[in-house]
């Protein structure tokens, strides 16, 4: 029976020390930082009326007829929250109508027998800029724990 043998060289004491330092990372704190980045960028999307990819939202009929900003009539949809744990972070909203704005779709109004096509206007997500900021944040955290 043939066997496999691997030989390695290196500073294992330094590697063990680095791994030990990484075990001490307060992941909930790191995820809190990431959550703040995502909340801030989501708020900016509402201000700029654009998706995480930077695509402008189609203007709503209300905005076309009366002015204002799309998805910001009363501001309720902007009530985005974050949920943070050791395992990760999630951002979202508990507004029932958020899904139709995020993904688009057909709204059926039975009392008037009307169907309205709602375009998608995604506001939740991670942009390229978010990814870069999260990466920079994680690199700063790693520097703290590894050095």
N, C-alpha and C positions, 0 to 999 in steps of 0.2 A: 504494500500500500504506500503510495507516494505521499509525502507530506509537504507542507508549505512552511517556509521559514522567512521571517522578516526581521531585518536588523535596522535599528534606527540609532541615530546619534543626536545629541542635543542637550540643552540645559533643561532637564526635566524638573529640577527644583523650581526654576523660574516659571515653567508651564504650570506646575501644581499650584504655585502661589497665585498666578493669574486666575486660574480656575476658582481658587478659594475666594478671591476678591469678587469675582462675578457672582458667586453664590450669595453675596451680601447685598446685591442690588435690591432696592425697594421698588419692585415692579409696579405696585399700585401708584407710587409717586411718578414714575416714568410715564405710566399710562395716563395719569392726570395731566401731565404736560402735553402729551399727544392729543388728549381730549380738548384742551384749551386751543391748540392749533386748529383743530377741526371745527370747533364752535366759531372761532374768529373768521375762518375762511367761509363758512356757511353764511354767516351774517353778511360778509362782503358780497357774496353771490346775490343776496336779496337786494343790496344797494346797487349792484351793477346789472341786475336782471339777466344773469347768465348761468349756464350749467357749469359743473366742475371742469368740463373740457374747454370752457371759455366761449361756448356758443350762446348767442343772445336768445332769450326766450321770445316766442311769438307774443306780440302784445295782445292783451285781453280786450274784449269788446268794450268793457268799462273804461279802460285806459284810452282806447281809440276815440270813444265818444265824450269822455269827461275829463281826461287827463289823469295824472297820478302814475303809480308804478304797478306793474303786473305782480300778482301774488301778495301785494301789500295794500289791502283795503283797510282792515282794522289792525293788522299786525299780528293776529293770532297764530298764523302759520309760522311766523318767525320764532315762536316759543320753542326753540330747540333745546334739548337737554342732553346731558352725557351721563353714561353709567360706567363707572370705573371699577375694576377689580384687579387682582394680581394677574389674572389671565389675559386681560385685554381692556379695550374701551369701545363703547358703542355710542353713537349719537343718533338722535331721532326725534320724533314728535309723536304725541298721542292724539293728534287731530285726525279724525276719521277721513276727512277729505284730502289729506296730504298725499295719499297713494295715487289718486287720480291725477294730481298735479305732477307728481314725480314721474309716473309711468305713462300718463295719457290714457285714453280709452273712451268708451261711450257711456254717457249718463242718460238713463231712461227716466223720464218724468211721466209716470203713469197717469196722473190726474189730467194731464194735458195731451197725453199720447204723443209726446215729443221725445226725440233722441238728439242729443247734443254730442258732437265729437269734440272731446277735450284734447288739445295737443299736449304732448309731454313737455314739462318744464322742470327738469331735474334740478334740485337744489342740494340734495344730500349726495355725498360722494367724496372721493379723494382726488384732488387735481395734481398735476405734475408739480406745481409749486408746493402743495401740501407734502408730497412725497419728499421733495428736496429739504423742506424745513424739518420734517420728521427725522430724516436721515441725519441732518446736522445736529439735531437734538440728541439723538441716540449716540452719535459720535462723541459729543460732549460728555454725556453720562459715562460712556465707556472709558474716556480719558480719566475721569474722576476715580473710577474703581480699579483701573489697571495700573495707573502710575503711582 
